[in-house]
């Protein structure tokens, strides 16, 4: 009879497959956040791209400002006050705060460095927008949850330990969060 600590080949294969799936989700999420940060840095004023074989949109600084304005219009206090009287009123600072946050999150997720923190950053960036949008009644059912739920999972699961730099960093920090 085998002990509880022994694992079958099937169990080990399942764990590796799940680790690979979370690593893939982490890398794709990192590419999304990194591409939007690069759009803010290098292509501000141009959110529509046509490469011939694919046409897509990225969120530049002007688009981000518009999204925040629409989300905060008519929403409840104190989020309305925070976004209209603090963030949007000081957009010259916060546009760069947003860009740096997206850039950091994108790189952290892409390379698996502090990957759980890399998922928490965009959660904190888009979570309030989702909350404000709930108040409008014009939100598509799955518009933000399809972004929030994967980020929530990535903030919990140490996905950077598979195909990421957290594999090397975690032992140095006794496996603690965010590694």
C-alpha positions as CSV (number, residue, x, y, z in Angstrom):
1,X,0.0,0.0,0.0
2,X,1.4,3.4,-0.9
3,X,1.8,6.3,1.5
4,X,-0.2,9.5,1.3
5,X,2.9,11.4,0.1
6,X,3.6,9.2,-2.9
7,X,2.1,10.5,-6.1
8,X,1.1,8.5,-9.2
9,X,2.4,9.5,-12.6
10,X,-1.1,10.6,-13.5
11,X,-1.2,13.0,-10.5
12,X,2.2,14.4,-11.3
13,X,1.1,14.9,-15.0
14,X,-2.0,16.6,-13.9
15,X,-0.1,19.0,-11.7
16,X,2.3,19.8,-14.5
17,X,-0.5,20.4,-17.0
18,X,-2.3,22.7,-14.6
19,X,1.0,24.6,-13.9
20,X,1.5,25.0,-17.6
21,X,-2.0,26.2,-18.1
22,X,-1.6,28.9,-15.4
23,X,1.8,29.9,-16.9
24,X,0.1,30.3,-20.3
25,X,-2.7,32.4,-18.8
26,X,-0.1,34.5,-17.0
27,X,1.9,35.1,-20.2
28,X,-1.2,36.0,-22.3
29,X,-2.4,38.4,-19.5
30,X,1.1,39.9,-19.4
31,X,1.0,40.5,-23.1
32,X,-2.3,42.2,-22.9
33,X,-1.2,44.6,-20.2
34,X,2.2,45.2,-21.8
35,X,0.7,46.0,-25.2
36,X,-1.7,48.5,-23.7
37,X,1.2,50.1,-21.7
38,X,3.3,50.3,-24.9
39,X,0.3,51.9,-26.7
40,X,0.2,54.6,-24.0
41,X,4.0,55.2,-24.3
42,X,4.5,55.1,-28.1
43,X,1.2,55.3,-29.9
44,X,-0.9,57.8,-27.8
45,X,-3.7,59.1,-30.0
46,X,-3.7,56.0,-32.1
47,X,-5.8,53.2,-30.5
48,X,-6.8,51.4,-33.8
49,X,-4.3,49.3,-35.6
50,X,-4.6,47.5,-38.9
51,X,-1.7,45.1,-39.8
52,X,-3.4,43.7,-42.9
53,X,-4.0,40.2,-41.4
54,X,-5.4,41.5,-38.2
55,X,-7.2,44.7,-37.0
56,X,-7.3,45.5,-33.3
57,X,-7.6,48.3,-30.7
58,X,-5.4,49.1,-27.8
59,X,-6.1,51.4,-24.9
60,X,-4.1,54.6,-25.3
61,X,-4.1,57.4,-22.7
62,X,-6.9,59.3,-24.3
63,X,-9.1,56.2,-24.5
64,X,-8.3,55.3,-20.8
65,X,-9.3,58.8,-19.8
66,X,-12.6,58.5,-21.7
67,X,-13.3,55.1,-20.1
68,X,-12.7,56.6,-16.6
69,X,-14.9,59.6,-17.4
70,X,-17.8,57.4,-18.6
71,X,-17.5,55.0,-15.7
72,X,-17.4,57.8,-13.1
73,X,-20.2,59.8,-14.6
74,X,-23.3,59.3,-12.4
75,X,-21.8,56.6,-10.2
76,X,-22.0,56.6,-6.5
77,X,-19.9,58.4,-4.0
78,X,-17.0,58.1,-2.9
79,X,-15.8,56.6,-6.2
80,X,-17.2,59.4,-8.3
81,X,-15.4,62.0,-6.2
82,X,-12.2,60.0,-6.2
83,X,-12.1,59.5,-10.0
84,X,-13.5,62.9,-11.1
85,X,-12.0,65.2,-8.5
86,X,-8.7,63.4,-7.9
87,X,-7.8,61.1,-10.8
88,X,-9.3,62.9,-13.8
89,X,-8.6,66.3,-12.4
90,X,-4.9,65.4,-12.1
91,X,-4.8,63.2,-15.3
92,X,-1.4,64.7,-16.3
93,X,0.1,62.6,-13.3
94,X,-2.3,59.7,-13.3
95,X,-2.0,58.9,-17.0
96,X,1.7,58.1,-16.3
97,X,0.8,56.3,-13.0
98,X,-1.5,54.1,-15.1
99,X,1.1,53.5,-17.8
100,X,3.8,52.6,-15.3
101,X,1.4,50.3,-13.5
102,X,0.4,48.5,-16.7
103,X,4.0,48.3,-17.8
104,X,5.1,46.8,-14.5
105,X,2.2,44.3,-14.4
106,X,2.8,43.3,-18.0
107,X,6.5,42.6,-17.5
108,X,5.9,40.9,-14.2
109,X,3.3,38.6,-15.7
110,X,5.2,37.9,-18.9
111,X,8.4,36.9,-17.2
112,X,6.9,35.4,-14.0
113,X,8.6,37.8,-11.6
114,X,6.5,38.5,-8.5
115,X,3.7,37.1,-10.7
116,X,1.0,37.3,-8.0
117,X,1.7,41.0,-7.4
118,X,1.8,41.4,-11.2
119,X,-1.8,40.2,-11.3
120,X,-2.9,42.3,-8.3
121,X,-1.8,45.6,-10.0
122,X,-4.2,45.3,-12.9
123,X,-6.9,44.1,-10.5
124,X,-6.6,47.3,-8.6
125,X,-6.6,49.3,-11.8
126,X,-9.7,47.8,-13.3
127,X,-11.7,46.7,-10.3
128,X,-13.0,50.2,-9.4
129,X,-14.0,50.7,-13.0
130,X,-16.0,47.5,-12.9
131,X,-17.7,48.6,-9.7
132,X,-18.5,52.0,-11.1
133,X,-19.9,50.4,-14.3
134,X,-22.2,48.2,-12.3
135,X,-24.0,51.4,-11.3
136,X,-24.8,52.4,-14.9
137,X,-26.9,49.4,-16.0
138,X,-25.3,49.4,-19.5
139,X,-22.5,46.9,-18.7
140,X,-22.3,43.8,-20.8
141,X,-22.7,40.8,-18.5
142,X,-19.2,39.4,-19.0
143,X,-17.3,42.6,-20.0
144,X,-15.1,42.9,-16.9
145,X,-15.4,39.5,-15.2
146,X,-13.6,37.9,-18.1
147,X,-10.7,40.1,-17.2
148,X,-11.1,40.2,-13.4
149,X,-11.5,36.4,-12.7
150,X,-8.2,35.3,-14.5
151,X,-6.3,38.1,-12.7
152,X,-7.9,37.0,-9.4
153,X,-6.7,33.4,-10.0
154,X,-3.3,34.6,-11.0
155,X,-3.1,36.7,-7.8
156,X,-3.7,33.5,-5.8
157,X,-1.8,30.9,-7.7
158,X,2.0,31.1,-7.9
159,X,2.0,30.8,-11.7
160,X,5.5,32.3,-12.0
161,X,7.0,29.2,-10.6
162,X,6.3,27.4,-13.9
163,X,8.2,28.9,-16.9
164,X,8.9,32.0,-14.8
165,X,11.6,33.7,-12.7
166,X,9.6,33.1,-9.5
167,X,10.9,29.5,-9.6
168,X,14.3,30.9,-8.8
169,X,13.1,33.7,-6.5
170,X,10.6,31.8,-4.4
171,X,13.2,29.7,-2.4
172,X,15.1,32.9,-1.5
173,X,11.9,34.3,0.1
174,X,10.7,31.0,1.6
175,X,7.9,30.8,-1.0
176,X,6.0,33.7,0.4
177,X,3.7,36.0,-1.6
178,X,4.1,37.4,-4.2
179,X,6.4,34.6,-5.5
